[in-house]
Amino acid sequence: MFQGGGALVEQFGDRIAPTDARSFGEYIKAHDERLRGVAWAVVRDPNRTDDIMQAAYEKAFRALSTFDGRSQFSTWLHSIVYRTAIDHSRYEGRRRHDDLDSLRNQGNDTGDAASASIGRMEMESVMEQLAPEERVALMLVAGWGYSYDEVAEILGEARGTVASRVSRARSRLERWQA
């Protein structure tokens, strides 16, 4: 159980929430990497990710009193980060689409290090072409090991929608590898 610096922790069975700034900060430090991964999967930019995380953490802290324990606190927090990232992405109105074909045609025969670099560039390009919702669903399921039900709760979507997004993302990745 999370117990932040002697601060009181409200307990809802196995659903807990930090109740003050110090315990909230400790919780955030412990979970920042996963939460940041959600924002990164949507916007794919470190500066925008930082902006999103700041906004999401502020929203979550201001809304602590609304956490009712129906879900795990981490699920609640992931959903705030996700919604903030999606809202930010829509507001910015930017989606980069690199030309995958031009990357594939760049000298793959220039040595192992260069080929590995090209491979990473191609993979990044494929990931960029996925819709943000597909990237996040894939990252949460395949990258972090969340169940479809957990991801559905985080994203506020039906389980079938999550499964469809993960399937589409995996299909695109398989076509890239072919």
C-alpha positions as CSV (number, residue, x, y, z in Angstrom):
1,M,0.0,0.0,0.0
2,F,1.2,3.5,-0.8
3,Q,1.9,5.5,2.3
4,G,3.3,8.9,1.5
5,G,5.6,10.5,4.1
6,G,3.2,9.9,7.0
7,A,0.4,11.7,5.2
8,L,-3.0,10.4,5.5
9,V,-4.1,8.1,2.7
10,E,-7.8,7.6,2.0
11,Q,-8.4,3.9,1.4
12,F,-11.1,2.4,-0.8
13,G,-10.4,-1.3,-0.4
14,D,-7.4,-1.6,-2.8
15,R,-8.1,1.9,-4.2
16,I,-6.0,4.5,-2.5
17,A,-5.4,8.2,-3.2
18,P,-2.8,10.6,-1.8
19,T,-4.5,13.3,0.2
20,D,-2.0,16.1,0.3
21,A,0.7,17.8,-1.9
22,R,3.5,15.8,-0.4
23,S,2.0,12.4,-0.8
24,F,0.7,13.3,-4.3
25,G,4.2,14.4,-5.3
26,E,5.7,11.1,-4.0
27,Y,3.1,9.2,-5.9
28,I,3.9,11.1,-9.1
29,K,7.6,10.5,-8.7
30,A,7.0,6.8,-8.4
31,H,4.7,6.6,-11.5
32,D,6.0,9.4,-13.7
33,E,7.7,7.1,-16.3
34,R,4.5,5.2,-17.1
35,L,2.3,8.3,-17.1
36,R,4.8,10.2,-19.2
37,G,4.8,7.3,-21.7
38,V,1.1,7.8,-22.3
39,A,1.6,11.5,-23.2
40,W,4.6,10.6,-25.3
41,A,2.6,8.0,-27.2
42,V,0.1,10.7,-28.2
43,V,2.4,13.7,-29.1
44,R,5.8,12.1,-29.7
45,D,7.6,15.3,-28.7
46,P,9.6,15.8,-25.4
47,N,8.7,19.5,-25.0
48,R,5.0,18.9,-25.6
49,T,5.1,15.9,-23.3
50,D,6.6,18.0,-20.5
51,D,3.8,20.6,-21.1
52,I,1.1,17.9,-21.0
53,M,2.5,16.3,-17.8
54,Q,2.5,19.7,-16.0
55,A,-1.0,20.4,-17.0
56,A,-2.2,16.9,-16.2
57,Y,-0.6,16.8,-12.8
58,E,-2.1,20.2,-12.0
59,K,-5.6,18.9,-13.1
60,A,-5.2,15.8,-11.1
61,F,-4.1,17.6,-7.9
62,R,-7.0,20.0,-8.2
63,A,-9.4,17.1,-8.7
64,L,-8.1,14.9,-5.9
65,S,-11.3,15.4,-3.9
66,T,-13.3,14.0,-6.8
67,F,-11.5,10.6,-6.8
68,D,-14.2,8.3,-5.6
69,G,-12.3,4.9,-5.5
70,R,-14.4,3.2,-8.2
71,S,-11.2,2.5,-10.0
72,Q,-7.5,2.3,-9.0
73,F,-5.9,5.7,-8.4
74,S,-3.3,4.9,-11.1
75,T,-6.1,4.2,-13.6
76,W,-7.7,7.5,-12.8
77,L,-4.4,9.4,-13.1
78,H,-3.6,7.6,-16.4
79,S,-7.0,8.7,-17.8
80,I,-6.3,12.4,-16.9
81,V,-2.9,12.3,-18.6
82,Y,-4.4,10.6,-21.7
83,R,-7.3,13.1,-22.0
84,T,-4.9,16.0,-21.5
85,A,-2.6,14.7,-24.2
86,I,-5.4,14.2,-26.6
87,D,-6.9,17.6,-25.9
88,H,-3.4,19.2,-26.4
89,S,-2.9,17.3,-29.6
90,R,-6.2,18.3,-31.0
91,Y,-5.6,21.9,-30.0
92,E,-2.2,22.0,-31.6
93,G,-3.7,20.4,-34.7
94,R,-0.4,18.9,-35.7
95,R,0.4,15.4,-36.9
96,R,3.6,14.7,-38.6
97,H,3.6,12.1,-41.3
98,D,7.1,11.2,-42.5
99,D,7.5,9.6,-45.9
100,L,8.1,5.9,-45.0
101,D,9.1,5.0,-48.6
102,S,11.9,7.6,-48.7
103,L,13.3,6.2,-45.4
104,R,13.2,2.7,-46.8
105,N,15.0,3.7,-49.9
106,Q,17.9,5.3,-47.9
107,G,21.1,3.3,-48.0
108,N,20.3,0.2,-45.9
109,D,23.6,-1.3,-47.1
110,T,25.9,1.3,-45.3
111,G,26.9,-0.9,-42.4
112,D,25.4,-2.3,-39.2
113,A,25.2,0.9,-37.2
114,A,23.7,2.9,-40.1
115,S,21.2,0.1,-40.8
116,A,20.2,0.0,-37.2
117,S,19.7,3.7,-37.2
118,I,17.6,3.5,-40.4
119,G,15.6,0.7,-38.8
120,R,14.8,2.9,-35.8
121,M,13.9,5.8,-38.1
122,E,11.5,3.5,-40.0
123,M,9.9,2.3,-36.8
124,E,9.5,5.8,-35.6
125,S,8.0,6.7,-38.9
126,V,5.5,3.9,-38.7
127,M,4.6,4.8,-35.1
128,E,4.1,8.4,-36.2
129,Q,1.6,7.3,-38.8
130,L,-0.5,5.5,-36.2
131,A,-3.4,7.5,-34.7
132,P,-2.5,8.8,-31.2
133,E,-5.3,6.5,-29.8
134,E,-3.7,3.5,-31.5
135,R,-0.2,4.3,-30.2
136,V,-1.5,4.7,-26.7
137,A,-3.5,1.5,-26.7
138,L,-0.6,-0.4,-28.2
139,M,1.9,1.0,-25.7
140,L,-0.3,0.3,-22.7
141,V,-1.1,-3.3,-23.8
142,A,2.1,-4.4,-25.4
143,G,4.6,-2.1,-23.7
144,W,3.3,-1.9,-20.2
145,G,1.3,-5.1,-19.9
146,Y,-2.1,-3.6,-19.0
147,S,-5.1,-5.8,-19.8
148,Y,-7.6,-4.7,-22.4
149,D,-10.1,-4.0,-19.6
150,E,-7.7,-1.8,-17.8
151,V,-6.8,0.1,-21.0
152,A,-10.5,0.6,-21.7
153,E,-11.0,2.1,-18.3
154,I,-8.0,4.4,-18.7
155,L,-9.0,5.6,-22.2
156,G,-12.7,5.7,-21.4
157,E,-13.5,3.4,-24.3
158,A,-15.2,0.1,-24.8
159,R,-13.0,-3.0,-24.5
160,G,-13.7,-3.8,-28.1
161,T,-12.5,-0.4,-29.3
162,V,-9.2,-0.9,-27.4
163,A,-8.8,-4.4,-29.0
164,S,-9.5,-3.0,-32.4
165,R,-7.0,-0.2,-32.0
166,V,-4.3,-2.6,-30.8
167,S,-5.1,-4.9,-33.7
168,R,-4.8,-2.1,-36.3
169,A,-1.5,-0.9,-34.8
170,R,-0.1,-4.4,-34.7
171,S,-1.2,-5.0,-38.3
172,R,0.6,-1.8,-39.5
173,L,3.7,-2.9,-37.6
174,E,3.6,-6.3,-39.2
175,R,3.3,-4.8,-42.7
176,W,6.3,-2.6,-42.0
177,Q,8.4,-5.7,-41.0
178,A,7.4,-7.6,-44.1
